[in-house]
Structure formats: C-alpha cells, structure tokens
C-alpha cells in the first residue's frame, strides 16, 4: 500500500485504530449475542423481543462494517476472528440460553459497555485531531445510549 497522507501521523493513526479495534470487538460480540437471543428468545414477549433483537443485530451488522473500514482507512489491519474479538472485547460471552428478562438485562449491559468503550476511543481520536474517527465514535455512542435506554425501559 502507498503512504497514507491524511494529516495524521502513523503513531496517531495506530493509537486511534487501537481504540476502534476495541469498539469493533465489543460491537461484534454484542451483534453475536443479540443474534443469538433473537433466535432463542421465548415467552409472552416473544414476538416483540424477537423483532426488536432483529432490528438491533441488523443495525450492529452495518456498524461493525463501518468501524472495520475506518480502521482500514487509518492503514491498520482490522481484527476479524473470534479469537481476536475475544481478546479485545469487554463484553463477556453468555453460556446457555437465559430467560427473556435476563436477555434484556444482558443486552442493556452490553450496550452500556459499548458506550464506555466509545468514550475511551473518543479521547484518542480527539487527541489525534481525527475528526472522522471522532464523528463515527460519537455517532455509535449516541445509538448505543439510546438503545440501552429503550432496553432499560422494558425492565
């Protein structure tokens, strides 16, 4: 690949990309968890939760692609394996199939964790004067804050 000359030093691009890698791993882990819950939810709220979880995992599927492409734009390889995501993610995997109410609680905590990851990544992007990454991270943070609020309202 040719030199990247977008007004950010290589060190700053690498630092921002590291925060984005954590965001990607958290987002992908949350995507997988949400998809799992979509498939396995049962109970009186089945239809409502099944459809809501589908909306959430579809939104996350688009988000992980956008975050990964931003990492590549910065000239850094994007992680793309379960092993890499497990090492980078702050969201724990869930064993078994929890009850519907526990699914909502776990997804709420997952979205809140992504918000925290965004806040950390945002500092690096702002420090590097990387407005493009900062805007992406800020947009993701706003979406996850709203989703967590809506999930909390169901508890």
C-alpha positions, 0 to 999 in steps of 0.5 A: 500500500502507498503512504497514507497522507491524511494529516495524521501521523502513523503513531496517531493513526495506530493509537486511534485504530487501537481504540476502534479495534476495541469498539469493533470487538465489543460491537461484534460480540454484542451483534453475536449475542443479540443474534443469538437471543433473537433466535432463542428468545421465548415467552409472552414477549416473544414476538416483540423481543424477537423483532426488536433483537432483529432490528438491533443485530441488523443495525450492529451488522452495518456498524461493525462494517463501518468501524472495520473500514475506518480502521482500514482507512487509518492503514491498520489491519482490522481484527476479524476472528473470534479469537481476536474479538475475544481478546479485545472485547469487554463484553463477556460471552453468555453460556446457555440460553437465559430467560427473556428478562435476563436477555434484556438485562444482558443486552442493556449491559452490553450496550452500556459497555459499548458506550464506555468503550466509545468514550475511551476511543473518543479521547484518542481520536480527539487527541489525534485531531481525527475528526472522522474517527471522532464523528463515527465514535460519537455517532455509535455512542449516541445509538448505543445510549439510546438503545440501552435506554429503550432496553432499560425501559422494558425492565 
